[in-house]
Amino acid sequence: MRSVTLDRKPRGKARTQTVRPSPTNKGRAKRDLPEVQPGAARAAKPPGPLAKFKPFFKRPMMVLCGLVLLLVLLAALLVSGVIGRGVRAAGHGLDVVAADAGFGISEIHITGNRRTPYDQVLAVLGMQPGQSIFSADLWAAQNRLNHLDWIATAEVHRRYPDAIFVTLVEKRPFALWQLPPNAEGQAPIAVVERSGAVITTHDVEKFRRLPKLVGAGAPPAAADLVDQVAAHRAVNARVAAYARQSERRWNLILDDGVVVKLPEAGWQKQLDALEHLIIDEGILERDVTEIDLRSPTQYFFLLKNGEKKDVERGKET
């Protein structure tokens, strides 16, 4: 039997361990840490572009004074027109560029102007040949056209690249109205619409065949009467004018000066009676100057010699 003797390390002594360098640490240089002195401050950032204005912003009164000066400067530029001229110059430059690119106005088409001269429409439009079609103020041109005497409605459209289209609807003349005398004693004649609105007081002689109205408030109330008279051939052939009385009723003035007084209500039936008197009784062939039809039971006549005569309805001769 072989005996084996083991050398035991004494207890209590620290074991020593040899650490071999790892393959991954081979060749890595030792990191050099910056030397920081105790109490050293962190490096300051470079100043920004507004850093030099910080003292200014710390004083509110200075800020307020600066804003006031800026506003005063802007107001002075606006009043002097410098800004406006600059904007207009820039706009003009854009217009020239647009026109050179083929967007200059070269055609203006106008339809519906029967009584409004073509040249007048062009002048009111205010558009020039070669003007940029983008700079044409269609809304303003349309408003100007609507203020012309004969224009009821106007529409203005642009059609690219170079055309403007104007569509007009003119007012329809209905009658001539002798206005009440003015301060100079003159009573001008106006062309009016069916609604009674005045169209114009110029060139009224062109419309001498229209019904003629006289008296305050006559135009708005005349349409029904004129239509009814037109349905009575004999009466319509003799009526020279329609005279409004106290804005309540009508008198018919015939072509020979005879005055026919109509009632305030029920005048439609009295037109039938007048038609009968003219055709069947030949009343206008007699020496009458006035026919009063306001009574439902009698006719009243005023003769040329001043005599008054009344006849019961249904018994006329």
Contacts in CASP RR format, 6 or more apart in sequence:
PFRMAT RR
TARGET T0000
AUTHOR 0000-0000-0000
METHOD contacts of the structure
MODEL  1
MRSVTLDRKPRGKARTQTVRPSPTNKGRAKRDLPEVQPGAARAAKPPGPL
AKFKPFFKRPMMVLCGLVLLLVLLAALLVSGVIGRGVRAAGHGLDVVAAD
AGFGISEIHITGNRRTPYDQVLAVLGMQPGQSIFSADLWAAQNRLNHLDW
IATAEVHRRYPDAIFVTLVEKRPFALWQLPPNAEGQAPIAVVERSGAVIT
THDVEKFRRLPKLVGAGAPPAAADLVDQVAAHRAVNARVAAYARQSERRW
NLILDDGVVVKLPEAGWQKQLDALEHLIIDEGILERDVTEIDLRSPTQYF
FLLKNGEKKDVERGKET
56 62 0 8 1.000
56 63 0 8 1.000
57 63 0 8 1.000
77 83 0 8 1.000
78 84 0 8 1.000
91 135 0 8 1.000
94 132 0 8 1.000
94 134 0 8 1.000
94 135 0 8 1.000
95 131 0 8 1.000
95 132 0 8 1.000
95 134 0 8 1.000
95 135 0 8 1.000
96 132 0 8 1.000
98 104 0 8 1.000
98 132 0 8 1.000
98 133 0 8 1.000
98 134 0 8 1.000
98 135 0 8 1.000
99 130 0 8 1.000
99 131 0 8 1.000
99 132 0 8 1.000
102 161 0 8 1.000
102 162 0 8 1.000
103 132 0 8 1.000
103 133 0 8 1.000
103 134 0 8 1.000
103 160 0 8 1.000
103 161 0 8 1.000
103 162 0 8 1.000
104 130 0 8 1.000
104 131 0 8 1.000
104 132 0 8 1.000
104 133 0 8 1.000
104 161 0 8 1.000
104 162 0 8 1.000
105 127 0 8 1.000
105 128 0 8 1.000
105 129 0 8 1.000
105 130 0 8 1.000
105 131 0 8 1.000
105 132 0 8 1.000
105 133 0 8 1.000
105 136 0 8 1.000
105 162 0 8 1.000
105 163 0 8 1.000
105 164 0 8 1.000
106 129 0 8 1.000
106 130 0 8 1.000
106 162 0 8 1.000
106 163 0 8 1.000
107 162 0 8 1.000
107 163 0 8 1.000
107 164 0 8 1.000
108 122 0 8 1.000
108 125 0 8 1.000
108 127 0 8 1.000
108 163 0 8 1.000
108 164 0 8 1.000
108 166 0 8 1.000
109 163 0 8 1.000
109 164 0 8 1.000
109 165 0 8 1.000
109 166 0 8 1.000
110 118 0 8 1.000
110 121 0 8 1.000
110 122 0 8 1.000
110 166 0 8 1.000
110 168 0 8 1.000
111 165 0 8 1.000
111 166 0 8 1.000
111 167 0 8 1.000
111 168 0 8 1.000
112 167 0 8 1.000
112 168 0 8 1.000
112 169 0 8 1.000
112 170 0 8 1.000
113 121 0 8 1.000
113 168 0 8 1.000
113 170 0 8 1.000
114 170 0 8 1.000
115 150 0 8 1.000
115 170 0 8 1.000
116 148 0 8 1.000
116 150 0 8 1.000
116 151 0 8 1.000
116 168 0 8 1.000
116 170 0 8 1.000
120 148 0 8 1.000
121 145 0 8 1.000
121 166 0 8 1.000
121 168 0 8 1.000
124 141 0 8 1.000
124 144 0 8 1.000
124 145 0 8 1.000
124 148 0 8 1.000
125 141 0 8 1.000
125 144 0 8 1.000
125 145 0 8 1.000
125 156 0 8 1.000
125 164 0 8 1.000
125 166 0 8 1.000
126 141 0 8 1.000
127 136 0 8 1.000
127 141 0 8 1.000
127 164 0 8 1.000
133 158 0 8 1.000
133 160 0 8 1.000
133 161 0 8 1.000
133 162 0 8 1.000
133 164 0 8 1.000
136 158 0 8 1.000
136 164 0 8 1.000
138 156 0 8 1.000
138 157 0 8 1.000
138 158 0 8 1.000
141 156 0 8 1.000
142 154 0 8 1.000
142 155 0 8 1.000
142 156 0 8 1.000
145 151 0 8 1.000
145 154 0 8 1.000
145 156 0 8 1.000
145 166 0 8 1.000
145 168 0 8 1.000
146 153 0 8 1.000
146 154 0 8 1.000
149 199 0 8 1.000
149 200 0 8 1.000
149 202 0 8 1.000
150 170 0 8 1.000
150 171 0 8 1.000
150 199 0 8 1.000
150 200 0 8 1.000
151 168 0 8 1.000
151 169 0 8 1.000
151 170 0 8 1.000
151 171 0 8 1.000
152 169 0 8 1.000
152 170 0 8 1.000
152 171 0 8 1.000
153 168 0 8 1.000
153 169 0 8 1.000
154 166 0 8 1.000
154 167 0 8 1.000
154 168 0 8 1.000
154 169 0 8 1.000
155 166 0 8 1.000
155 167 0 8 1.000
156 164 0 8 1.000
156 165 0 8 1.000
156 166 0 8 1.000
157 164 0 8 1.000
157 165 0 8 1.000
157 167 0 8 1.000
158 164 0 8 1.000
158 165 0 8 1.000
159 165 0 8 1.000
171 193 0 8 1.000
171 197 0 8 1.000
171 199 0 8 1.000
172 193 0 8 1.000
172 194 0 8 1.000
173 191 0 8 1.000
173 192 0 8 1.000
173 193 0 8 1.000
173 199 0 8 1.000
173 207 0 8 1.000
173 210 0 8 1.000
174 192 0 8 1.000
174 193 0 8 1.000
174 194 0 8 1.000
174 196 0 8 1.000
174 210 0 8 1.000
174 211 0 8 1.000
174 223 0 8 1.000
174 226 0 8 1.000
175 191 0 8 1.000
175 192 0 8 1.000
175 210 0 8 1.000
175 211 0 8 1.000
175 212 0 8 1.000
175 213 0 8 1.000
175 219 0 8 1.000
175 222 0 8 1.000
175 226 0 8 1.000
176 189 0 8 1.000
176 190 0 8 1.000
176 191 0 8 1.000
176 192 0 8 1.000
176 204 0 8 1.000
176 207 0 8 1.000
176 208 0 8 1.000
176 210 0 8 1.000
176 211 0 8 1.000
176 212 0 8 1.000
176 213 0 8 1.000
177 189 0 8 1.000
177 190 0 8 1.000
177 191 0 8 1.000
177 192 0 8 1.000
177 196 0 8 1.000
177 198 0 8 1.000
177 212 0 8 1.000
177 213 0 8 1.000
177 214 0 8 1.000
177 218 0 8 1.000
177 219 0 8 1.000
178 187 0 8 1.000
178 188 0 8 1.000
178 189 0 8 1.000
178 212 0 8 1.000
178 213 0 8 1.000
178 214 0 8 1.000
178 215 0 8 1.000
179 187 0 8 1.000
179 188 0 8 1.000
179 189 0 8 1.000
179 190 0 8 1.000
180 187 0 8 1.000
180 215 0 8 1.000
180 216 0 8 1.000
181 187 0 8 1.000
182 188 0 8 1.000
188 201 0 8 1.000
189 201 0 8 1.000
189 204 0 8 1.000
190 198 0 8 1.000
190 199 0 8 1.000
190 200 0 8 1.000
190 201 0 8 1.000
190 204 0 8 1.000
191 198 0 8 1.000
191 199 0 8 1.000
191 200 0 8 1.000
191 201 0 8 1.000
191 204 0 8 1.000
191 207 0 8 1.000
191 210 0 8 1.000
192 198 0 8 1.000
192 199 0 8 1.000
192 213 0 8 1.000
192 219 0 8 1.000
193 199 0 8 1.000
194 223 0 8 1.000
195 219 0 8 1.000
195 220 0 8 1.000
196 219 0 8 1.000
196 220 0 8 1.000
196 222 0 8 1.000
197 219 0 8 1.000
198 219 0 8 1.000
211 222 0 8 1.000
211 226 0 8 1.000
211 239 0 8 1.000
211 241 0 8 1.000
211 242 0 8 1.000
212 240 0 8 1.000
212 241 0 8 1.000
212 242 0 8 1.000
213 219 0 8 1.000
213 222 0 8 1.000
213 241 0 8 1.000
213 242 0 8 1.000
213 244 0 8 1.000
214 241 0 8 1.000
214 242 0 8 1.000
214 243 0 8 1.000
214 244 0 8 1.000
214 253 0 8 1.000
215 243 0 8 1.000
215 244 0 8 1.000
216 244 0 8 1.000
216 247 0 8 1.000
217 244 0 8 1.000
217 247 0 8 1.000
218 242 0 8 1.000
218 243 0 8 1.000
218 244 0 8 1.000
221 244 0 8 1.000
221 247 0 8 1.000
222 242 0 8 1.000
222 244 0 8 1.000
225 242 0 8 1.000
225 250 0 8 1.000
225 267 0 8 1.000
226 242 0 8 1.000
228 268 0 8 1.000
228 271 0 8 1.000
229 235 0 8 1.000
229 236 0 8 1.000
229 239 0 8 1.000
229 242 0 8 1.000
229 252 0 8 1.000
229 271 0 8 1.000
230 236 0 8 1.000
232 271 0 8 1.000
232 272 0 8 1.000
232 274 0 8 1.000
232 275 0 8 1.000
233 275 0 8 1.000
234 275 0 8 1.000
234 278 0 8 1.000
234 279 0 8 1.000
235 252 0 8 1.000
235 271 0 8 1.000
235 274 0 8 1.000
235 275 0 8 1.000
235 278 0 8 1.000
238 254 0 8 1.000
238 255 0 8 1.000
238 256 0 8 1.000
238 278 0 8 1.000
238 284 0 8 1.000
239 252 0 8 1.000
239 253 0 8 1.000
239 254 0 8 1.000
239 255 0 8 1.000
240 253 0 8 1.000
240 254 0 8 1.000
240 255 0 8 1.000
240 257 0 8 1.000
241 252 0 8 1.000
241 253 0 8 1.000
242 250 0 8 1.000
242 251 0 8 1.000
242 252 0 8 1.000
242 253 0 8 1.000
243 250 0 8 1.000
243 251 0 8 1.000
243 252 0 8 1.000
243 253 0 8 1.000
243 259 0 8 1.000
244 250 0 8 1.000
245 251 0 8 1.000
248 264 0 8 1.000
249 261 0 8 1.000
249 262 0 8 1.000
249 263 0 8 1.000
249 264 0 8 1.000
249 267 0 8 1.000
250 262 0 8 1.000
250 267 0 8 1.000
251 259 0 8 1.000
251 260 0 8 1.000
251 261 0 8 1.000
251 262 0 8 1.000
252 259 0 8 1.000
252 260 0 8 1.000
252 262 0 8 1.000
252 274 0 8 1.000
253 259 0 8 1.000
253 260 0 8 1.000
254 260 0 8 1.000
254 284 0 8 1.000
256 284 0 8 1.000
257 289 0 8 1.000
258 284 0 8 1.000
258 288 0 8 1.000
258 289 0 8 1.000
258 290 0 8 1.000
258 291 0 8 1.000
259 289 0 8 1.000
259 290 0 8 1.000
259 291 0 8 1.000
260 274 0 8 1.000
260 290 0 8 1.000
260 291 0 8 1.000
260 293 0 8 1.000
261 290 0 8 1.000
261 291 0 8 1.000
261 292 0 8 1.000
261 293 0 8 1.000
261 294 0 8 1.000
262 270 0 8 1.000
262 271 0 8 1.000
262 293 0 8 1.000
262 294 0 8 1.000
263 270 0 8 1.000
263 293 0 8 1.000
263 294 0 8 1.000
270 293 0 8 1.000
273 293 0 8 1.000
273 299 0 8 1.000
273 313 0 8 1.000
274 291 0 8 1.000
274 293 0 8 1.000
277 283 0 8 1.000
277 291 0 8 1.000
277 299 0 8 1.000
277 316 0 8 1.000
278 284 0 8 1.000
281 316 0 8 1.000
281 317 0 8 1.000
283 291 0 8 1.000
283 301 0 8 1.000
287 303 0 8 1.000
287 304 0 8 1.000
287 305 0 8 1.000
288 301 0 8 1.000
288 302 0 8 1.000
288 303 0 8 1.000
288 304 0 8 1.000
289 302 0 8 1.000
289 303 0 8 1.000
289 304 0 8 1.000
289 306 0 8 1.000
290 300 0 8 1.000
290 301 0 8 1.000
290 302 0 8 1.000
291 299 0 8 1.000
291 300 0 8 1.000
291 301 0 8 1.000
292 299 0 8 1.000
292 300 0 8 1.000
292 301 0 8 1.000
292 302 0 8 1.000
293 299 0 8 1.000
294 300 0 8 1.000
296 313 0 8 1.000
297 312 0 8 1.000
297 313 0 8 1.000
298 310 0 8 1.000
298 311 0 8 1.000
298 312 0 8 1.000
298 313 0 8 1.000
299 310 0 8 1.000
299 311 0 8 1.000
299 312 0 8 1.000
299 313 0 8 1.000
299 316 0 8 1.000
300 308 0 8 1.000
300 309 0 8 1.000
300 310 0 8 1.000
301 308 0 8 1.000
301 309 0 8 1.000
301 310 0 8 1.000
301 311 0 8 1.000
302 308 0 8 1.000
302 309 0 8 1.000
303 309 0 8 1.000
311 317 0 8 1.000
END
